[in-house]
Amino acid sequence: MPERLLKIAEAAERLGTGERFIRRLISERRIAFVKVGRHVRITESVLDAYVTANTVNPVAPRRARAHYRRAA
């Protein structure tokens, strides 16, 4: 079954952003898109890949130093 093509408004809603952000991603060629005539569509897998690529994993907290020296 072919993948679903989302309108810009639908893609923005799915990412929880505004349409302007999606349009900027498209104009900067930071996200793949499909042109259907004059309409721009984005596949669901492209949005999933974008989220995965931009996910930042947490780091382990640094241990506090036991002793600090006073400045002279």
Order of alpha helices (4+ residues) and beta strands (2+ residues): beta-alpha-alpha-beta-beta-alpha
